[in-house]
Amino acid sequence: MTTEEFVKNFYLEKQDIIHSAFENQSDYKTLVSAKIEELNLNETQIKQLKDIISTLLTDTFYTLLLGLDGSASIGGSQESFKIYDEKEQLISEGGDLEGYAYEYFHGE
């Protein structure tokens, strides 16, 4: 896996979480989507809530990636981490994630 693929997978996970949170088909409902449905929001309110959740997830995933990269703190501690795949090949050794993270999470 490349550095870009690693970051892209975080972005795709964010998109999947948003999609599942607003999925109303009974076969695919999650606890979150059921709770959102219970709110009985109109279309405008649903869009507003979706935008809020999307922003929250963007901030969360972006901060986590920057934290792993050494560009932000995680829980008050700022360190750089080396990330390896399961084949022990280096994905990132610090400083590699920030550019891709910005591109995927703020270049939308």
C-alpha positions in Angstrom: 0.0 0.0 0.0 1.3 3.5 -0.9 1.1 6.5 1.3 -1.7 7.9 -0.9 -3.7 4.7 -0.7 -3.4 4.7 3.1 -4.8 8.3 3.3 -7.4 7.5 0.6 -8.7 4.6 2.6 -9.3 6.9 5.6 -11.2 9.2 3.3 -13.3 6.3 1.9 -14.0 5.1 5.5 -15.3 8.6 6.3 -17.6 8.5 3.2 -18.8 5.0 4.2 -19.7 6.2 7.7 -21.7 9.1 6.4 -23.5 6.9 3.9 -24.4 4.3 6.6 -25.5 7.0 9.0 -28.2 8.2 6.6 -29.1 4.8 5.1 -32.8 4.2 5.7 -33.3 0.8 3.9 -34.2 -1.7 6.6 -31.6 -4.2 5.5 -28.8 -1.7 5.9 -29.8 0.3 8.9 -27.3 1.0 11.6 -27.9 2.2 15.1 -26.9 5.7 14.1 -29.2 5.7 11.0 -32.1 4.5 13.2 -31.5 7.2 15.8 -31.3 9.9 13.0 -34.6 8.5 11.5 -36.2 8.8 15.0 -35.6 12.5 14.9 -38.2 12.9 12.1 -36.2 15.7 10.5 -37.3 17.3 7.3 -35.1 17.3 4.2 -33.4 20.6 5.1 -32.6 19.5 8.6 -31.3 16.2 7.3 -28.9 18.0 5.0 -27.8 20.3 7.8 -27.1 17.3 10.1 -25.3 15.5 7.3 -23.1 18.5 6.7 -22.3 18.8 10.5 -21.4 15.1 10.7 -19.3 15.3 7.6 -17.4 18.3 9.0 -16.9 16.5 12.3 -15.6 13.4 10.5 -13.3 15.4 8.2 -11.8 17.2 11.2 -11.4 13.9 13.1 -9.8 11.8 10.3 -7.6 14.7 9.2 -6.4 15.3 12.7 -5.7 11.6 13.2 -3.7 11.4 10.0 -1.7 14.5 10.9 -1.2 13.1 14.4 0.3 9.9 12.9 2.4 12.1 10.6 3.8 14.1 13.6 2.2 17.3 12.4 -0.5 17.4 15.1 -0.9 16.0 18.6 -2.9 13.0 19.6 -4.2 13.3 23.2 -1.8 16.1 23.9 1.3 14.2 22.7 3.0 15.0 19.4 5.2 12.4 17.9 6.0 11.1 14.5 5.1 7.5 13.7 6.4 5.1 11.1 3.6 3.1 9.5 4.2 -0.3 8.0 1.8 -2.6 6.1 1.4 -6.2 7.0 4.3 -7.1 4.7 6.5 -4.9 6.7 6.9 -2.4 3.9 7.1 1.2 5.0 3.9 3.3 4.2 5.0 6.5 6.0 7.9 7.5 8.1 6.6 10.9 9.2 5.8 13.9 7.1 4.4 11.8 4.2 0.7 11.9 5.1 0.0 15.6 5.5 -0.1 16.6 1.8 -2.4 13.7 0.8 -4.6 14.2 3.9 -5.1 17.8 2.9 -5.8 16.8 -0.7 -8.4 14.2 0.2 -10.1 16.0 3.2 -9.9 19.6 2.2 -9.5 19.5 -1.5 -13.1 18.3 -1.9 
